[in-house]
Amino acid sequence: MPKYLYQVSYTTDGLKGVLREGGSSRRATIDQLITSMGGTMESFHYAFGDHDVYLIADLPDNETSAAIALAVNAAGAAKVSTTVLISPEEVDRATKKTVNYRPPGAQ
């Protein structure tokens, strides 16, 4: 299954929800969401800095990942940024592919 990194930044309303419900409650809610979409949550961490939460999940496909991000962003309590993660073995396979690319200005 493809693996995704979600970087989550709470809005003021989202932070109020975390203060009310607690951090482990949000983790359980997100784990249930991911499981209901056919995936598994690998890790969930709160953090200092630009983002409030970093989580890694395995999901069936990009469409499922996009659906989750769209739903969470539309709810307005958090802004989600999604990164598709690839394994070292996938990079190995990518290095074996022939790519016919000409950079701009090259002959």
C-alpha positions in Angstrom: 0.0 0.0 0.0 1.2 3.5 -0.7 2.5 5.5 2.3 1.7 9.1 3.0 3.0 11.8 5.4 0.4 14.2 6.6 1.5 17.5 8.1 -1.3 19.1 10.0 -1.7 22.6 11.3 -4.7 23.3 13.6 -6.8 26.4 13.2 -7.8 28.2 16.4 -11.0 26.2 16.5 -9.0 23.0 16.0 -6.7 23.9 18.9 -9.8 24.5 21.1 -11.0 21.0 20.2 -7.7 19.5 21.2 -7.8 21.3 24.5 -11.3 20.1 25.1 -10.9 16.5 23.9 -7.2 15.8 24.5 -4.4 14.7 22.2 -4.9 10.9 22.5 -8.6 11.4 21.6 -7.6 13.1 18.3 -5.2 10.3 17.6 -7.9 7.7 18.1 -10.3 9.6 15.9 -7.8 9.8 13.1 -6.8 6.2 13.5 -10.5 5.2 13.1 -10.8 7.4 10.1 -7.8 5.9 8.3 -8.9 2.3 9.2 -12.4 3.1 7.9 -10.8 4.0 4.6 -9.0 0.7 4.3 -5.6 2.0 5.7 -3.4 1.7 8.7 -1.8 4.5 10.8 1.9 3.9 11.3 2.6 6.9 13.5 1.0 10.0 15.0 3.1 12.7 16.7 2.4 16.2 18.0 5.2 18.6 17.4 6.5 22.1 18.0 7.1 24.3 15.0 5.3 24.9 11.7 3.0 21.9 12.1 1.1 20.6 15.0 0.8 17.0 13.9 2.9 14.7 11.8 1.4 11.3 10.9 2.3 8.5 8.5 -0.4 6.2 7.1 -0.6 3.4 4.6 -3.7 3.9 2.3 -5.0 2.0 -0.7 -4.4 4.7 -3.3 -3.9 8.4 -4.0 -7.6 8.9 -4.4 -8.3 7.7 -0.8 -5.5 9.9 0.5 -6.9 12.9 -1.4 -10.4 12.2 -0.1 -9.2 12.3 3.5 -7.2 15.5 3.0 -10.2 17.2 1.2 -12.6 16.2 4.0 -10.3 17.4 6.8 -9.4 20.7 5.1 -13.1 21.4 4.3 -14.0 20.9 7.9 -12.0 23.9 8.7 -10.4 22.8 12.0 -7.1 21.9 10.5 -5.0 22.4 7.3 -3.5 19.2 6.0 -0.5 19.0 3.6 0.1 15.5 2.1 3.4 14.0 0.9 3.5 10.7 -1.0 6.4 8.7 0.5 8.4 6.1 -1.5 10.6 3.4 -0.3 14.3 3.0 -1.1 13.4 0.0 -3.2 11.1 2.2 -5.3 13.9 4.6 -5.8 16.1 1.7 -6.9 13.5 0.8 -9.5 13.2 4.4 -10.6 16.9 4.6 -11.3 16.6 1.7 -13.7 14.0 3.5 -15.9 15.1 5.3 -19.1 13.8 8.9 -19.2 14.1 10.8 -22.5 14.2 14.4 -21.1 15.7 17.5 -22.7 16.3 20.4 -20.3 15.2 23.8 -21.5 17.8 25.4 -23.9 19.7 22.1 -24.4 20.1 20.8 -28.0 
